[in-house]
Amino acid sequence: MRAFRFGVDCDVYTNRKALVVHRNAPLTETGRLRLARCVVEDGWPLRRAAERFQVSPTTAQRWADRYRALGEAGMADRPSRPRLSPRQTPTRTERRIIKVRVLRRWGPARIAHLLGLVPSTVHWVLTRYRLARLTHLDRATGRVIRRYERDRPGELMHVDIKKLGNIPDGGGHKTLGRQAGRKTRSNVGYSYIHTAVDDHSRLAYSEIHTDEKKETATGFWQRAQAFFTSCGITVERVLTDNGACYKSHVWRDTLAAAGITHKRTRPYRPQTNGKVERLNRTLLEEWAYARPYRSETERRDAFPQWLHTYNHHRGHTALAGKPPASRVPNLTGQYS
């Protein structure tokens, strides 16, 4: 009768909601106890009990042995960590790693070289103690950079200028090789990429100019504001660095006439304007140095298409893999 009762109980058990146990455990603690009692108290053969509870005979043997030795207490989960870890990094070494990281703000490779360790070991220690990545730290102060995002488009615009060396006709060292490229790189000048990025949507407007004078920067902003207005975005505030063009009267008067508040970053704190700084890095990687251009004209001709792809099609990690256009319903050409 007892064996029959446990057979019924087993059917009921399979329909119950499973308890929270180790994700690889085939049975809950209740199931282990029932399996062990079937074997130890009711005399079930191991193979029969294993088939009934859908586990291997080895597993059935293990739980039966634990029940004989410890009773119900033996059915609980045990930690998977070994009792001894002879190859674990010594505590003193871990402290030295953390000390170097906090004081010097070095990465795993440099710390490993200094302490005579393997970079993977240093990385494991830093991860174990949940030390912030270097990209999340202010290198000057060591403080974690506070991430933020404005609630609506236009609430804050990030504006910046990126200086970029021109490509000589015929190509530079990426096309001709380093030795030949040295002969063509003199007196080719620079390009200045003026960029405005919306904080909320990451929608970008950008132009390439030959200088960063106040008149050029002001004219760029007027066209950028017209672009954002055409997208249904009303600009409220603009954040720039402390460049001379952004401290000029013409820049100040242009923003004031449009009812826009101008804010400047703290000196030597480019991360405050981090969204446009990150876009600058992206355009260098995905456009400026993405392939060996044969001339500056060829590279500039490729820029409008890249910018369109960035705004309309390129997934953004901060937007859950969606492009900036996904946050601007009125953006024209969204599906082109």
C-alpha positions in Angstrom: 0.0 0.0 0.0 2.8 2.4 0.8 4.5 1.8 -2.6 1.1 2.4 -4.3 0.6 5.6 -2.4 4.0 6.9 -3.4 3.2 6.0 -7.0 0.2 8.3 -6.8 2.2 10.9 -5.1 4.7 10.8 -7.9 2.0 11.6 -10.4 0.7 14.5 -8.3 4.3 15.8 -8.0 4.9 16.0 -11.7 2.0 18.4 -12.1 3.1 20.7 -9.3 4.9 24.0 -9.8 8.6 23.4 -9.4 10.5 25.0 -6.6 13.5 27.3 -7.2 16.6 25.1 -7.3 19.8 24.9 -9.2 19.1 25.4 -12.9 20.7 22.0 -13.8 19.0 20.0 -11.0 16.6 17.4 -12.4 14.6 17.2 -9.2 13.4 19.6 -6.4 14.1 18.8 -2.8 10.6 17.3 -2.5 11.2 15.1 -5.5 14.5 13.8 -4.2 12.9 12.9 -0.9 10.2 10.9 -2.6 12.7 9.1 -4.8 14.9 8.3 -1.9 12.0 6.9 0.2 10.8 4.8 -2.7 14.2 3.2 -2.8 15.2 3.0 0.9 11.8 2.6 2.6 9.7 0.9 -0.1 12.4 -1.2 -1.6 12.1 -0.1 -5.2 14.9 -1.2 -7.5 17.1 1.7 -8.5 16.3 1.3 -12.2 12.6 1.4 -11.6 12.9 4.5 -9.4 15.2 6.2 -11.9 12.7 5.6 -14.7 9.8 6.8 -12.6 11.5 10.1 -11.7 13.2 10.4 -15.1 16.7 10.5 -13.8 19.7 8.1 -14.3 20.3 5.2 -11.9 23.4 6.9 -10.7 21.4 9.9 -9.6 18.9 7.7 -7.9 21.7 5.9 -6.1 23.2 9.2 -4.9 20.0 10.5 -3.4 19.2 7.2 -1.8 22.7 7.1 -0.2 22.3 10.6 1.1 18.9 9.8 2.6 20.4 6.7 4.4 23.2 8.8 5.8 21.5 12.2 6.6 17.8 11.7 6.3 15.7 14.6 4.9 18.5 17.1 5.6 20.6 15.4 2.9 18.1 16.3 0.2 19.1 20.0 0.3 21.3 21.6 -2.4 25.0 21.7 -1.6 27.3 24.5 -2.8 29.1 23.7 -6.1 32.2 25.5 -5.0 35.0 23.1 -4.0 36.1 23.0 -0.4 39.6 23.8 -1.3 40.9 26.0 -4.2 44.7 25.6 -4.1 45.2 27.6 -7.4 43.1 30.6 -6.2 44.8 33.9 -6.4 46.2 34.8 -3.0 44.3 37.5 -1.1 47.5 39.6 -0.9 47.9 39.6 -4.7 44.2 40.5 -5.1 44.7 43.5 -2.8 47.8 44.6 -4.8 45.7 44.4 -8.0 42.9 46.5 -6.6 45.4 49.0 -5.2 47.0 49.6 -8.6 43.7 49.8 -10.3 42.3 52.4 -7.9 45.5 54.5 -7.7 46.7 54.4 -11.3 43.5 53.4 -13.2 45.3 50.9 -15.4 43.8 48.1 -17.4 44.4 44.4 -16.8 47.4 44.2 -19.3 49.4 47.0 -17.6 48.6 45.8 -14.1 49.6 42.2 -15.1 52.9 43.4 -16.5 53.7 45.4 -13.3 52.8 42.6 -10.9 54.1 39.7 -13.0 50.7 38.1 -13.5 48.6 37.0 -16.4 46.1 39.6 -17.8 43.2 37.1 -17.5 43.9 36.7 -13.8 43.8 40.4 -13.3 40.6 40.7 -15.3 39.0 38.0 -13.2 39.9 39.7 -9.9 38.6 43.1 -11.2 35.4 41.5 -12.3 35.0 39.5 -9.0 35.2 42.7 -7.0 32.9 44.5 -9.4 35.3 47.4 -10.1 34.0 49.8 -12.7 35.4 49.6 -16.2 37.9 52.3 -17.2 35.5 53.6 -19.8 33.0 54.3 -17.0 35.5 56.3 -15.0 36.6 59.9 -15.1 40.4 59.4 -15.5 41.2 62.6 -13.7 39.2 61.9 -10.5 38.5 58.2 -10.6 34.8 58.8 -10.1 32.2 56.8 -11.9 30.7 58.9 -14.8 27.1 59.5 -14.2 25.1 58.5 -17.3 22.0 60.5 -18.1 19.5 61.0 -20.9 17.1 63.8 -21.4 13.4 63.0 -21.4 12.4 64.5 -24.8 14.0 65.5 -28.1 15.4 69.0 -28.2 15.8 69.4 -24.4 19.6 69.3 -24.9 21.8 69.5 -27.9 25.5 68.5 -27.9 27.6 70.5 -30.3 31.3 69.9 -31.1 34.0 70.3 -33.8 36.3 67.4 -34.9 39.6 68.3 -36.6 40.6 65.8 -39.3 43.6 65.7 -41.6 42.8 65.8 -45.3 43.7 62.9 -47.7 46.0 64.0 -50.5 45.1 63.3 -54.1 46.1 59.7 -55.0 45.6 58.5 -51.4 47.6 58.6 -48.2 49.6 55.9 -46.4 46.6 53.6 -46.1 46.4 53.4 -49.9 50.0 53.8 -51.0 51.9 52.4 -48.0 53.7 54.3 -45.2 56.8 55.2 -47.2 55.0 56.5 -50.3 52.3 58.1 -48.1 54.9 60.3 -46.4 55.7 62.0 -49.7 52.1 63.1 -50.4 50.9 64.2 -47.0 52.5 67.6 -46.7 50.4 70.8 -47.0 47.1 69.0 -47.5 45.4 70.9 -44.7 42.6 69.9 -42.3 38.9 69.5 -42.4 36.6 70.5 -39.5 33.6 68.4 -38.9 30.9 70.4 -37.1 28.3 68.2 -35.4 25.1 68.6 -33.4 23.6 65.6 -31.6 20.2 65.4 -29.8 20.7 64.0 -26.3 17.4 62.1 -26.2 17.2 60.6 -29.7 20.9 60.7 -30.7 19.8 62.2 -34.0 22.8 64.0 -35.6 23.3 66.8 -38.0 26.8 67.3 -39.3 28.8 69.4 -41.9 32.4 69.4 -43.1 34.1 72.8 -43.3 37.6 74.2 -43.8 37.8 76.1 -40.5 36.3 76.5 -37.0 35.8 80.2 -37.0 32.9 81.8 -35.2 31.1 82.7 -38.4 31.4 79.1 -39.7 30.2 77.7 -36.4 27.3 80.1 -36.2 26.2 79.4 -39.7 26.4 75.7 -39.1 24.2 76.0 -36.0 21.6 78.0 -37.9 21.3 75.2 -40.5 21.4 72.5 -37.8 18.5 74.2 -35.9 16.5 74.4 -39.2 17.1 70.7 -39.7 15.9 69.8 -36.2 12.9 72.1 -36.5 11.9 70.3 -39.7 11.9 67.1 -37.7 9.5 68.6 -35.2 12.2 69.2 -32.6 12.3 72.5 -30.7 15.8 73.1 -29.3 15.9 74.3 -25.7 19.5 74.1 -24.7 22.9 73.7 -26.4 26.0 72.3 -24.7 29.5 73.0 -26.1 33.0 73.0 -25.0 35.0 76.2 -24.3 36.3 76.7 -27.9 36.8 80.3 -29.0 33.9 80.2 -31.5 31.5 79.2 -28.8 32.6 82.0 -26.6 32.1 84.6 -29.3 29.4 87.3 -29.2 27.9 86.2 -32.5 27.4 82.7 -31.2 25.8 84.0 -28.0 23.5 86.4 -29.8 22.4 83.8 -32.3 21.3 81.4 -29.6 19.7 84.2 -27.5 17.7 85.4 -30.5 16.2 81.9 -30.9 15.5 81.6 -27.2 18.1 78.9 -26.6 20.1 78.5 -23.4 23.8 78.0 -24.0 25.8 75.8 -21.6 29.5 75.1 -21.6 31.4 72.1 -20.2 33.9 72.4 -17.4 37.5 72.9 -18.7 39.3 69.7 -19.4 36.2 67.6 -18.9 35.3 66.4 -22.5 33.2 63.5 -21.1 30.6 66.1 -20.0 29.9 66.4 -23.8 30.2 62.7 -24.1 27.5 61.9 -26.6 28.9 64.0 -29.4 32.4 62.9 -28.4 31.3 59.3 -28.9 29.8 60.2 -32.2 33.1 61.7 -33.3 34.8 58.4 -32.5 32.1 56.5 -34.4 32.4 58.6 -37.5 36.2 58.2 -37.5 35.9 54.4 -37.2 32.9 53.9 -39.6 33.5 56.7 -42.2 36.8 58.6 -42.0 39.1 55.6 -41.6 36.7 52.8 -42.7 38.4 52.3 -46.1 41.4 53.6 -48.1 40.1 56.6 -49.9 42.0 57.9 -52.9 41.3 61.6 -52.2 39.6 64.0 -49.7 36.8 64.5 -52.2 36.1 60.8 -52.3 35.9 60.7 -48.6 33.6 63.7 -48.3 31.3 62.4 -51.0 30.8 59.3 -48.8 29.9 61.3 -45.7 26.2 62.2 -46.5 25.3 58.5 -47.0 27.1 57.5 -43.9 25.2 60.1 -41.9 21.9 59.0 -43.3 22.7 55.4 -42.4 23.6 56.5 -38.8 20.3 58.4 -38.4 18.0 56.0 -40.1 19.4 52.5 -40.1 22.4 51.9 -37.8 21.4 50.4 -34.5 22.4 52.3 -31.4 23.3 50.4 -28.2 21.7 53.1 -26.0 18.5 52.8 -27.9 18.0 49.1 -27.5 19.6 48.4 -30.9 17.3 50.9 -32.8 18.4 53.8 -34.9 17.9 57.5 -33.8 15.0 57.8 -36.3 13.0 55.5 -34.1 12.7 58.2 -31.5 11.8 61.0 -33.9 8.4 60.2 -35.6 8.5 63.3 -37.8 11.8 62.5 -39.4 11.6 62.5 -43.2 13.2 59.7 -45.1 13.0 57.3 -42.2 12.3 54.3 -44.3 14.3 55.1 -47.4 
